[in-house]
C-alpha cells in the first residue's frame, strides 16, 4: 500500500494558505529550508509540481490548485474529529471527588452560594477514601 505523506501534505496546506514558504515555516516553527525540503519531497512522491517558486512568494500550479480543496477538507475534518474528543459530553454537570470530611465541613456549606451563580450546573460530590 502506498502511504500518503501526511506531514508533507500538511506543509503544502500551510504554505498554500500563506503564499510563502518563509511565512509557512514561521507558522510551523520550522526553518524555511525544512519547509522547502518537505514540499520538494512531497512533489517527488506525487511526481507533480505543486508550486511555482518566485523570489518572495510561491504560487500554486494548476495541480496544486486542484489538490488544495481536498487537503483543506481533509485536515479540517481531522481537526473536527480531534475537537470532538475534547468536548465534555455533559457540560452542565460538575463532579467533585473529595474527602467526606472536607466536603462536609467546607465544600457543601459553600455550594448554595455557588449554585446561585451557576444555576444551570448540576453538582455531584463523590467521596474519596483517601487522597
Buried (B, 14 or more C-beta within 10 A) or exposed (E): EEEEBEEBBBBBBBBBEBBBBBBBBBBBEBEBEBBBBBBEBBBEBBEBBBBEEEEEBBEBBEBBEEBBEEBEEBBEEEEEEEEEEEEEEEEEEBEEEBBEEBBEEEBEEEBEEEEEEEEEEEBEBEEEEEE
